[in-house]
Every structure is written in structure tokens, then in C-alpha cells.
Amino acid sequence: MAEQVAEAAPAEDRPAWAPDLPRRSRAVEGLRGYGLIAAMWIRSTMTYRTSFFLSTFGNAAITLLDFVAVYIMFSHVDELGGFTLPEIALLYGSCSASLGLADLLLGNTDRIGARVRDGSLDTMLVRPVPVLAQVAADRFALRRLGRIAQGLGVLGWAVSQLDQLHWTVAKVLMVPVMITAGAAIFGAVMVAGAAFQFVAGDAAEVQNSFTYGGCTMLMYPPTVFAKDLLRGVTFIVPLAFVNWLPALHLLGRPDPLGLPGWVAYASPLVAFAVFVPASLAWRAGVRSYRSTGS
């Protein structure tokens, strides 16, 4: 078994005892393998189309309840932390769409702890596809499009209600960039959380506290939180770059921490910066894996 793993596993995913192999295009291998696995699960899902549409609608409806709670709250107040309902809808829609996209593409990484415990990760190590691509694409859940759709729907409603927005080319381009970069930041957190599970055994809830919990925080204006928390989600776990900083720029509002205006455009750079240590942590986790011995 050990020799098979050493021969078949991609270079970055081999355990520490595996010999070095010639380098190949890891990104191409991973994307191709991810696409093939995801396509297999999509074909399986679309075999039962009615079930797919119902589950997608249910996923959208359940996640929309978070915004319904905010909407009900605004039936009693006019502002929250100085923000109106459409402004909070902008925060909610952008964050929900970003998390939905990350969850669609990488959400299954939180199952790595179970695979480590039961030894099923061994079967992935003997395949000539990067382990991360296999873990992320396994049981690819197309129904998660529901969260993305409802997030974009709320975002579209918010934009239509915000008459004070003065659109420029840069601001128009900022909206899709904000959603994409936000998804990349959430994805990096998911990969880092998955890497931590090689050590912790099962820390899926810790990972979820930063992703789902982080999104719940980001749907509210930063003005309702203490500055120490704002510093933590800006400089330590940079969730503020998912939507707070870009959205404040779109709305023409000052940043509570007094950061310079250019940071609103830094989300793609921040996403790259957090993905690098997350990927290194993942490689270290896979290399430290010693199987269950079964």
C-alpha cells in the first residue's frame, strides 16, 4: 500500500515518506480532476431533476431566513449602526453570494477529518489527482447554487434601492470583483480549516465558525462592533475584505479604523495572500498523514 501511494500521489500531496517524482503541471491536473469528479456528481444529481430543483429552492429559502430576520427587525427601527435596510442588504447579498460560491467549490473540504479518522483518505492518495481537488469535488452539491442565487437577488434589490450610489466604471467593476475575491478568501479559510483537521482530527465546526459565522457577522454593519474585533477581522483573519471595506467605499462611508481608501480595492491581493499560507498548511497536513494502518 505504501509503495502504491508513493508512486501515484501527486508531488504536493505525497506523505513525507514518499520519494520525489518529476514535477508535472499540478494546477492543470487538479482542475482537470476536479472537473471530471464534479461533472460525475452533476450528472448523478440531474438524474432526478425534480429533487434537484426542490433542494435548490429549499437551500435558497433556508439561507434567506437570515435576511428575513433583518427585514423584520427594520419594521421596528429605521437604522442599525447608522445603516439603512438597503445598505445592510448590500452587505448581506455580497457576503452570501461569496460564501455560496466558496461553499459550492470547496465546501466539502470540511469532511477531511472524517476521512482521516476512517482511513478513506488512503484511496485518494493512490489516484493520480491532487488530493485537494478530490476532497473538494467529492459529492459536489449543485443545490448550493440556491445560496448564490438568493444572495445575488438580495444584492440586486439593494442596488436598485440605493439612489445615493454614484456609479463609476471602477465601482461597477468592484461588485463582481468583491464577490469573487470574497469567495477566494472564504475558500482559503476552508482550506486552512481542512489542513488543521489533520492535527485536530475533527475541527469542522471550528472551520464553520469562521465561514458561516463570519458571513453572519459581515451581514451587519461594522459600526455595531468593537474596534478590537474590527482589527482582528482586518489584520488577522481578513474577513473584512470580503465585503465590509469594498462596500463602505461603494456607499461612500468612512472606514471605522481610518484605513486609506485604496484598501477597498485590495481584496484580490488579500485573497492571494491568505491562499498562500493556506495551501502550504494543506501540503504540510497531507505530508504528515500516516494513515490508520488498516
C-alpha positions in Angstrom: 0.0 0.0 0.0 2.8 2.5 0.9 4.6 1.9 -2.4 1.4 2.4 -4.3 0.7 5.7 -2.6 4.3 6.9 -3.2 4.0 6.1 -6.9 0.6 7.5 -7.6 0.1 10.6 -5.4 0.9 14.0 -6.9 4.1 15.6 -5.7 2.5 18.2 -3.4 0.1 15.6 -1.8 2.5 12.8 -1.1 3.2 11.8 2.5 6.7 12.6 3.9 7.9 9.1 3.3 7.2 9.2 -0.4 10.1 9.7 -2.8 10.3 12.8 -5.1 8.8 12.4 -8.5 9.2 14.6 -11.6 7.2 17.7 -11.4 4.0 18.0 -13.5 1.5 20.7 -14.1 -0.2 20.5 -10.7 -2.8 23.2 -11.4 -3.8 21.5 -14.7 -4.0 18.1 -13.1 -6.1 19.5 -10.2 -8.5 21.4 -12.4 -9.0 18.6 -14.8 -9.5 16.1 -12.0 -11.9 18.4 -10.1 -13.9 19.0 -13.3 -14.2 15.3 -14.0 -15.3 14.4 -10.5 -17.7 17.4 -10.3 -19.2 16.5 -13.7 -19.9 13.0 -12.5 -21.8 14.2 -9.4 -23.7 16.7 -11.5 -24.8 14.0 -13.9 -25.9 12.0 -10.9 -27.8 14.9 -9.5 -29.6 15.8 -12.7 -30.9 12.2 -13.0 -33.6 13.4 -10.5 -34.3 16.9 -11.8 -37.4 17.5 -9.6 -35.4 16.6 -6.5 -32.6 18.9 -7.6 -34.9 21.9 -8.2 -36.7 21.3 -4.9 -33.5 21.0 -2.9 -32.0 24.1 -4.6 -35.1 26.1 -3.8 -35.1 24.8 -0.3 -31.4 25.8 0.1 -32.2 29.3 -1.1 -35.2 29.7 1.1 -33.5 28.5 4.3 -30.5 30.8 3.8 -32.8 33.7 3.0 -34.2 33.4 6.5 -31.2 35.3 7.9 -32.2 38.3 5.8 -35.9 37.9 6.7 -34.9 38.3 10.3 -33.1 41.6 9.5 -36.1 42.8 7.4 -38.4 42.1 10.4 -36.1 44.0 12.7 -36.3 47.0 10.4 -40.0 47.1 10.9 -39.3 48.5 14.3 -36.2 50.6 13.6 -35.1 52.9 10.8 -31.4 52.4 11.0 -28.9 49.9 12.6 -25.5 51.4 13.4 -26.3 54.2 11.0 -27.1 51.9 8.1 -30.4 51.6 6.4 -32.1 48.4 5.3 -30.9 48.6 1.6 -27.3 49.3 2.8 -27.4 46.2 5.0 -29.0 44.2 2.2 -25.9 45.2 0.1 -23.7 43.7 2.8 -25.8 40.6 3.2 -26.2 39.9 -0.6 -22.5 40.3 -1.3 -21.4 38.1 1.6 -24.0 35.4 1.0 -23.0 35.2 -2.7 -19.3 35.0 -1.9 -19.8 32.3 0.7 -22.2 30.4 -1.6 -19.6 30.4 -4.3 -16.9 29.2 -2.0 -19.2 26.6 -0.5 -20.1 25.3 -3.9 -16.5 24.9 -5.0 -14.7 24.0 -1.7 -17.4 23.3 0.9 -16.8 19.6 1.1 -13.3 20.1 2.5 -14.8 20.1 6.0 -15.2 16.3 5.6 -11.5 15.7 5.6 -11.5 15.0 9.4 -13.8 12.0 8.9 -11.7 10.7 6.1 -8.6 10.9 8.2 -10.3 9.0 11.0 -11.7 6.2 8.9 -8.7 5.9 6.6 -10.7 6.6 3.4 -8.2 9.3 2.5 -5.8 6.4 1.5 -7.9 5.7 -1.6 -7.5 9.3 -2.7 -3.7 9.2 -2.2 -3.3 6.4 -4.7 -5.1 8.3 -7.5 -3.1 10.5 -9.9 -5.1 13.6 -9.0 -4.3 16.1 -6.3 -6.0 15.2 -3.0 -7.4 18.7 -2.5 -9.2 18.5 -5.9 -10.7 15.1 -4.9 -11.8 16.2 -1.5 -13.3 19.5 -2.7 -15.2 17.9 -5.7 -16.4 14.8 -3.8 -20.2 14.8 -3.5 -20.3 18.1 -5.5 -23.6 19.6 -4.4 -25.1 21.7 -7.2 -28.0 22.6 -4.9 -25.7 25.1 -3.3 -26.4 27.3 -6.3 -29.5 28.3 -4.3 -27.5 30.3 -1.8 -25.7 32.1 -4.6 -28.9 32.9 -6.4 -30.7 34.4 -3.3 -27.6 36.3 -2.4 -27.4 37.9 -5.8 -31.1 38.6 -5.7 -30.9 40.5 -2.4 -27.8 42.3 -3.8 -29.7 43.3 -6.9 -32.6 44.6 -4.8 -30.2 46.6 -2.6 -28.6 48.3 -5.6 -32.0 49.2 -7.0 -33.0 50.8 -3.7 -29.7 52.8 -3.1 -30.3 56.0 -5.0 -27.4 57.7 -3.4 -24.9 55.4 -5.2 -22.8 57.3 -7.7 -21.6 54.7 -10.1 -18.3 54.9 -11.9 -16.5 52.3 -14.0 -14.3 51.4 -11.1 -17.3 50.9 -8.8 -19.2 48.8 -11.3 -16.2 46.5 -11.7 -15.8 46.4 -7.9 -19.0 44.5 -7.4 -18.1 41.2 -9.2 -14.5 41.5 -8.0 -15.7 41.9 -4.4 -17.9 38.7 -4.8 -15.1 36.7 -6.4 -12.4 37.8 -4.1 -14.6 37.3 -1.1 -15.3 33.7 -2.3 -11.5 33.2 -2.6 -11.0 34.5 1.0 -13.7 32.2 2.3 -12.1 29.3 0.2 -8.7 30.0 1.8 -10.3 29.7 5.3 -11.9 26.4 4.3 -8.6 25.0 3.0 -6.8 26.2 6.2 -9.5 24.6 8.3 -9.2 21.4 6.4 -5.4 21.4 7.0 -6.0 21.9 10.7 -8.1 18.7 10.8 -5.0 16.6 10.1 -3.9 17.7 13.5 -7.2 18.1 15.4 -8.9 15.0 13.9 -12.2 16.7 13.5 -12.5 20.5 13.6 -15.2 21.1 11.1 -17.1 23.3 13.5 -14.1 25.5 14.0 -13.9 26.0 10.3 -17.6 26.8 10.1 -17.3 29.4 12.8 -15.0 31.4 10.5 -17.0 30.8 7.3 -20.7 30.7 8.2 -20.2 32.5 11.4 -18.0 35.1 9.7 -20.7 35.6 7.0 -23.3 36.2 9.7 -21.1 38.9 11.2 -20.4 40.5 7.8 -24.1 41.0 7.0 -24.2 43.6 9.8 -22.5 47.0 9.6 -19.0 47.3 11.1 -20.2 50.2 13.2 -22.0 47.9 15.6 -18.8 46.0 16.5 -15.9 46.9 18.8 -12.8 48.2 17.2 -10.7 45.3 18.6 -12.9 42.9 16.7 -12.7 45.0 13.5 -8.9 44.9 13.8 -8.9 41.2 14.2 -11.0 40.5 11.1 -9.0 43.0 9.1 -5.4 42.2 10.0 -5.5 38.6 11.4 -8.3 36.7 9.6 -9.0 39.3 6.9 -12.8 38.7 6.5 -13.3 42.5 6.4 -12.0 42.4 2.8 -14.9 40.1 1.8 -17.4 42.9 1.7 -17.0 45.5 4.5 -14.2 47.5 3.1 -15.4 47.4 -0.6 -19.0 48.1 0.4 -18.1 51.0 2.6 -16.3 52.5 -0.5 -19.3 51.9 -2.7 -21.6 53.6 -0.1 -19.2 56.5 0.4 -18.9 55.8 4.1 -15.7 56.1 6.1 -13.9 53.1 7.5 -14.2 52.9 11.3 -10.5 52.1 11.5 -9.5 55.0 9.4 -7.7 52.9 6.8 -6.7 54.6 3.5 -9.2 54.5 0.6 -7.1 52.2 -1.6 -7.7 49.2 0.7 -11.2 48.9 -0.7 -9.5 47.6 -3.9 -7.1 45.3 -2.2 -9.4 42.3 -1.8 -7.9 40.3 -4.7 -4.4 40.8 -3.3 -5.6 39.8 0.2 -7.2 36.7 -1.2 -3.9 35.7 -2.8 -2.0 36.5 0.4 -4.2 34.2 2.5 -4.4 31.4 0.0 -0.6 31.0 0.0 -0.3 30.0 3.7 -3.5 28.0 3.5 -2.1 25.9 0.6 1.2 25.5 2.4 -0.7 24.3 5.5 -2.6 21.9 3.4 0.5 20.4 1.9 2.1 20.1 5.3 -1.0 18.3 6.6 -1.1 15.8 3.8 2.6 15.1 4.1 2.2 14.4 7.8 -0.6 11.9 7.2 0.3 8.4 8.3 -3.0 6.5 7.6 -4.9 4.4 10.1 -2.8 1.3 9.5 -5.9 -0.6 8.2 
